[in-house]
Structure formats: structure tokens, C-alpha cells
Amino acid sequence: MGEKGGIGGLVRVVRRTNKNGRGSAQPGGSSTRADVEPEPLLLTHDDDSVRRAAVGVGREAELETVLAARSTVQEVQLSADEVDAFRSQGFLAVPQMSSDAEIAVIRRIYDRLFEERAGEARGLYLETPQESHLKGEHRYPKVHQVYRLAPELLATGFMANARRVSCQLLSCDTEFLGGHAFRKPGRSPSHTPWHQDQAYHRHDLLFRNVNVWLALQETPVEAGTMEFVPGSHLPSRVFDHRRPGGHDDSSGLELADESELVDVVACPLHTGGATLHHSYMLHHTPPNATAEARRALIAIFGAPPQPRDDVAPFPWQKASSFRAEPGSGPRSKNVLTETP
Ligand SMILES: O=C(O)CCC(=O)C(=O)O
């Protein structure tokens, strides 16, 4: 296991490998979703647009609770040193992106989405892994495209902070690309395998995306926080990936060669803290050994991708089960295919 450390700092992690020198092959990734269009993704988050979207899906009352808590959130501006650290290391931990009052509101909305299995009929609620022999204690529920299902979350102070820091880290033509809610149950052996987000995306585009991963409770290393390989984003290279365990029918993707996993750093977070990671960053989350569920709310921002012709199609995307995310439509220039 990794070295354990205090919350709010970075923890250098001893690589986790099994007897064969590989990490566990138990997948935590997602699988295919039904091809049904959900609500359109709202790209601008001014109050009027968010209100229209919330009313459109019958969530005006939830929006009121969000607006009532928003003034408790302090504005986050990254320092020049933090921006430099993100550019050289590929990730950053920000101690506070929301407030206790706002996190309480977000958690109520978040937990209800999971209780109701929101979006299940449209393939947006998934419990991974989907392989029957791995179900049961490995259950890891996820709500994809969470901001389409609960647009009131776009009005949070968290989202305003996430947008602001993404603009500082990438550029101010950065667009909102959506996000997910990943709820790892307490005492769950489920983990998200090592991967790069770009392994799920188009090979012929150079991406500059940032994922903002918000902790909705105290998240020490043993709760399954994010771990990174510093600098692994720099060559803008996608390492070889494969289906977890090398099984074509496994859900998600994992890094094929774990010799890339050097100097791993874990980012324990306090409630309301967040990690930010670059789209070419190697990352994973370990199992949740605590009694409480580990709730993470993710928002993704990206600058317009550039065409590239130096990368061959990714062989791991050839499996027939690998399909575009529902609702990708015209935004497919920068859309996720399967997502971790
Ligand atoms: O929370 C997790 O288990 C994984 C999150 C992740 O891979 C991501 O946000 O890119």
C-alpha cells in the first residue's frame, strides 16, 4: 500500500503491484451506454440559462437550494506558482473550491441522483464493473453527464471556481465539456485502473482538457483519492492501453505497461477540496477502505483541440463494445467516447 499522509498535502506513493509486477486487473472503468439523447449540455452558466435548464427538467426547487448556498463560497484564483506547477507536473490539489454549506447542498442532490439511479433508462447511470463475475462487492455506481440530469449544479460556486481556474490553466477559450459523479461505496475493493483520459478520446486531435475532481467528504488516501504520475502529460502522448485484465469484454481501459508508474503522488483532500488534472496525465484511484462512501463530482473543461497526424488509431478502441457517448453529436470534436 501507499504511504499514508495527512489530508491537504501530497503523498508520495509506493507503487502498488502484485506478485507479477502488475496492479490488480479488477476494472473500475465504465462500459457502453444506450444510444439515447439526453438533455443538451448547457455551455453557458449564467443564472437565466441555468434556471431555464433547471425548470425544463423540473428541478427549480433544487436550484433554489443551490443559489441560497452559493454566496458562502470564496472565489479561487490560482497563484502564478500554482499555474506553473500544473503546467510542469500536470496536476494540482486545491484546498477549497466550495464551502461546507454548499457541499451539504451538493451532497443532498448528489445522493438523491444515486438513490434514484438517475438517467438509468438513458444509459447514464451505470454500476461498474458490468462483468457478472466481478459484480457484488466490486459495485461502483456512476452517473454520467450529471450536469444534464441536474443542471442546477451549474449554478454552484464550485462551478464558477472550476471555470475560473480552468481558464487560468489552459486559456480563456476553454469550454465546459460536462462531467460525472463517481460514488465509491464504503469498504469497496473497487478501484479505477491507471489510465489517461485521452485513451478514450480521438487519436487525431491534440487535446488540452482539465478535469476538476471535487471531494464531497474528507478524502484521505485510504478513501480512494486521486493519484498521479507527475510530468506524464508532457509528451502529449497516449501510452498503450487495453481492456482491464486483457479481456476484450471488460469495461473501461487500463494502462498496459505499469513501468510508467514512477514517483506516484496521491492527493488526499479535505471536504470541498479538489484535484485538477491535465487530459494526458496518468491517474487512478485506489479502493475505498473507509466506512463512508467516497463521493466525487467531476467537471471537465477544454480548450479547442488541434488536429494532429502523428498518432495512429488506438487499437483498444476497436472493440465492438466501444461506442460514442450518448449526446456527443456535433460536439464530437472534443467529446469523450467511453469515460473512466
Ligand atoms: O474517481 C475515480 O475513481 C476516477 C476519476 C477519474 O478517472 C477522472 O476524473 O478522470
The ligand as an SDF file (V2000), in Angstrom:
LIG
                    3D

 10  9  0  0  0  0  0  0  0  0999 V2000
  -12.8890    8.8310   -9.1390 O   0  0  0  0  0  0  0  0  0  0  0  0
  -12.4210    7.8970   -9.8110 C   0  0  0  0  0  0  0  0  0  0  0  0
  -12.4550    6.7360   -9.4220 O   0  0  0  0  0  0  0  0  0  0  0  0
  -11.7600    8.1580  -11.1490 C   0  0  0  0  0  0  0  0  0  0  0  0
  -11.8620    9.5600  -11.6440 C   0  0  0  0  0  0  0  0  0  0  0  0
  -11.1790    9.7810  -12.9610 C   0  0  0  0  0  0  0  0  0  0  0  0
  -10.5570    8.9020  -13.5300 O   0  0  0  0  0  0  0  0  0  0  0  0
  -11.2460   11.1100  -13.5780 C   0  0  0  0  0  0  0  0  0  0  0  0
  -11.8780   12.0370  -13.0170 O   0  0  0  0  0  0  0  0  0  0  0  0
  -10.6550   11.2930  -14.6730 O   0  0  0  0  0  0  0  0  0  0  0  0
  1  2  2  0
  2  3  1  0
  2  4  1  0
  4  5  1  0
  5  6  1  0
  6  7  2  0
  6  8  1  0
  8  9  2  0
  8 10  1  0
M  END
$$$$
